[in-house]
Amino acid sequence: MKLYYCETLNPRKACAAARFLKADVEFVRVDLASGEQRTAKFLALNPNGKVPVLQDDAGTLWEANAIMCRLSDSVASDFWPHDHRQIDVLRWLSWDASHFTRHGATLWFETLIKPLFGGEPDVAVIEDAKTSFRVHARVLDDHLANNSVAVGKTLTVADFALAAALPFATAAGIPVAEFRHIQTWYGRLEELDAWRNPFPA
């Protein structure tokens, strides 16, 4: 298997999952700055021109959450569960993409990425994202008050998805420090070497 990545939010969680699962993958870095993702060769892998992409005997798969699930299946792990938990994992993945990481990613982009390309952070967008993040973080925080992980008793792809923007919380001004239970849950993720250091050296 080949996992095409760069050091941004979605590839980060796919790479972390590969390392966490000890999946047998070859990491292939895509140079976004040079436009490698827009070449015909890469667009043949992902017509969206984005990373991550997983290439294996079954073909190519894009979208980080799907890749995490495929990686889990490749090592017969219940990181992507196939029992009664699966529907609940799907619920959190959908909710996260529409709400929690959506706003965290906006703060990451406006604060950390835009300036790299000469752009000015949009203060109105930042404030709106912070307000929305707080609303949805309260939902997750309340859930984690009585749960050590997102679903069930062990880590699943839902946990890695929900945490995608949080490594950049301090630098990007993501107000996660206001939510005690999220901090406790995320602190346990930070204890995992695969999460702290997802990319190949």
C-alpha positions as CSV (number, residue, x, y, z in Angstrom):
1,M,0.0,0.0,0.0
2,K,1.1,3.6,-0.7
3,L,-0.2,6.5,1.3
4,Y,0.1,9.8,-0.4
5,Y,0.3,12.7,2.1
6,C,1.5,16.1,3.1
7,E,1.7,17.8,6.5
8,T,-1.9,19.1,6.6
9,L,-5.0,18.3,8.7
10,N,-6.6,15.4,6.8
11,P,-3.4,13.6,5.8
12,R,-2.2,13.9,9.3
13,K,-5.0,11.8,10.7
14,A,-4.6,9.2,7.9
15,C,-0.9,8.9,8.6
16,A,-1.5,8.7,12.4
17,A,-3.9,5.9,11.8
18,A,-1.4,4.0,9.6
19,R,1.2,4.3,12.3
20,F,-1.3,3.5,15.1
21,L,-2.4,0.4,13.3
22,K,1.1,-0.6,12.3
23,A,-0.2,-0.9,8.7
24,D,2.3,-1.9,6.1
25,V,2.3,1.3,4.0
26,E,4.8,3.2,2.0
27,F,4.5,6.9,2.8
28,V,4.7,9.1,-0.4
29,R,5.0,12.8,0.2
30,V,3.2,15.1,-2.2
31,D,4.7,18.6,-2.6
32,L,1.7,20.9,-2.6
33,A,3.9,24.0,-2.8
34,S,5.2,23.0,-6.2
35,G,1.7,22.0,-7.4
36,E,2.4,18.2,-7.6
37,Q,-1.2,17.6,-6.6
38,R,-2.4,19.2,-9.9
39,T,-0.3,17.1,-12.2
40,A,-1.9,14.6,-14.5
41,K,-0.2,11.7,-12.7
42,F,-1.6,12.7,-9.3
43,L,-5.1,13.6,-10.7
44,A,-5.3,10.0,-12.0
45,L,-5.1,9.0,-8.4
46,N,-7.5,11.6,-7.1
47,P,-9.4,13.8,-9.5
48,N,-10.0,16.3,-6.6
49,G,-6.3,17.0,-6.5
50,K,-6.0,16.5,-2.8
51,V,-4.3,14.3,-0.3
52,P,-4.4,11.8,1.3
53,V,-4.8,9.0,-1.2
54,L,-4.3,5.3,-0.4
55,Q,-3.3,3.1,-3.3
56,D,-3.4,-0.7,-2.9
57,D,-4.4,-3.8,-4.8
58,A,-8.0,-2.8,-4.7
59,G,-7.2,0.5,-6.5
60,T,-7.1,4.0,-5.1
61,L,-9.1,5.5,-2.2
62,W,-9.4,9.2,-1.3
63,E,-10.9,10.9,1.7
64,A,-9.1,10.5,5.0
65,N,-11.9,9.0,7.0
66,A,-12.4,6.3,4.4
67,I,-8.7,5.7,4.3
68,M,-8.6,5.2,8.0
69,C,-11.4,2.6,7.7
70,R,-9.6,0.8,4.9
71,L,-6.4,0.7,6.9
72,S,-8.2,-0.7,9.9
73,D,-9.7,-3.4,7.8
74,S,-6.3,-4.2,6.3
75,V,-5.0,-5.3,9.7
76,A,-8.3,-6.7,11.0
77,S,-8.6,-4.1,13.7
78,D,-11.8,-2.8,15.3
79,F,-10.5,0.8,15.0
80,W,-13.3,0.8,12.3
81,P,-15.8,-1.4,14.1
82,H,-18.1,-3.8,12.3
83,D,-20.5,-4.3,15.1
84,H,-23.3,-2.2,16.7
85,R,-20.8,0.7,17.2
86,Q,-20.4,1.3,13.5
87,I,-23.5,3.5,13.1
88,D,-22.5,5.6,16.0
89,V,-19.0,6.0,14.6
90,L,-20.6,7.2,11.3
91,R,-22.7,9.7,13.2
92,W,-19.7,11.2,14.8
93,L,-17.7,11.3,11.6
94,S,-20.6,13.1,9.9
95,W,-21.1,15.5,12.8
96,D,-17.4,16.3,12.9
97,A,-17.1,17.1,9.2
98,S,-20.1,19.4,9.4
99,H,-19.4,21.1,12.7
100,F,-16.4,20.4,15.0
101,T,-13.4,20.1,12.8
102,R,-15.0,22.3,10.1
103,H,-14.6,25.3,12.4
104,G,-11.3,24.2,13.9
105,A,-9.9,23.8,10.4
106,T,-11.2,27.3,9.5
107,L,-9.2,28.7,12.4
108,W,-6.1,26.7,11.3
109,F,-6.4,27.9,7.8
110,E,-7.0,31.6,8.6
111,T,-4.4,31.8,11.3
112,L,-1.6,29.5,10.1
113,I,-1.9,28.8,6.4
114,K,-3.2,32.0,4.8
115,P,-0.2,34.0,6.0
116,L,2.2,31.5,4.4
117,F,0.8,32.6,1.0
118,G,0.8,36.3,1.7
119,G,-2.8,36.5,2.8
120,E,-4.2,38.4,5.7
121,P,-6.4,36.5,8.3
122,D,-10.0,37.5,8.1
123,V,-10.9,38.7,11.6
124,A,-14.7,38.3,10.9
125,V,-14.2,34.7,9.7
126,I,-12.1,33.9,12.7
127,E,-14.5,35.3,15.2
128,D,-17.4,33.5,13.5
129,A,-15.5,30.2,13.5
130,K,-14.6,30.6,17.2
131,T,-18.2,31.2,18.1
132,S,-19.4,28.2,16.1
133,F,-16.6,26.0,17.5
134,R,-17.6,26.8,21.0
135,V,-21.2,25.8,20.3
136,H,-20.3,22.4,19.0
137,A,-17.4,21.8,21.3
138,R,-19.9,22.0,24.2
139,V,-21.8,19.1,22.6
140,L,-18.6,17.0,22.4
141,D,-17.5,18.1,25.9
142,D,-20.8,17.0,27.4
143,H,-20.5,13.6,25.7
144,L,-17.0,13.1,26.9
145,A,-18.0,13.9,30.5
146,N,-19.3,10.4,30.7
147,N,-17.2,8.7,28.0
148,S,-13.5,8.2,27.7
149,V,-13.6,7.9,23.9
150,A,-16.1,9.0,21.2
151,V,-17.7,5.6,20.8
152,G,-17.6,2.5,23.0
153,K,-14.7,1.7,25.2
154,T,-11.7,1.8,22.8
155,L,-10.3,4.3,20.3
156,T,-12.0,4.3,16.8
157,V,-11.6,6.3,13.7
158,A,-14.1,8.8,15.2
159,D,-11.5,9.8,17.8
160,F,-8.8,10.5,15.2
161,A,-11.3,12.4,13.0
162,L,-12.5,14.6,15.9
163,A,-9.0,15.4,17.0
164,A,-7.7,16.4,13.5
165,A,-7.3,20.2,14.2
166,L,-6.4,20.0,17.8
167,P,-2.6,19.6,17.5
168,F,-2.7,23.2,16.2
169,A,-5.1,24.5,18.9
170,T,-2.7,26.8,20.6
171,A,-1.0,28.2,17.4
172,A,-4.4,28.6,15.6
173,G,-6.3,30.0,18.6
174,I,-8.8,27.2,18.7
175,P,-10.5,27.7,22.0
176,V,-10.4,24.1,23.1
177,A,-8.8,25.0,26.5
178,E,-12.3,26.1,27.6
179,F,-13.6,22.5,27.5
180,R,-12.2,20.3,30.3
181,H,-13.5,16.9,29.1
182,I,-12.2,17.5,25.6
183,Q,-8.8,18.4,27.0
184,T,-8.7,15.2,29.1
185,W,-9.7,13.0,26.1
186,Y,-7.3,14.7,23.8
187,G,-4.5,14.4,26.4
188,R,-4.8,10.6,26.2
189,L,-4.5,10.8,22.4
190,E,-1.3,12.9,22.9
191,E,0.2,10.0,24.8
192,L,0.2,8.0,21.6
193,D,3.5,8.3,19.7
194,A,1.5,7.6,16.4
195,W,-0.6,10.7,17.1
196,R,2.2,13.0,18.2
197,N,4.5,12.0,15.3
198,P,2.3,10.8,12.5
199,F,4.7,11.6,9.6
200,P,7.7,9.7,8.5
201,A,11.0,11.1,9.7
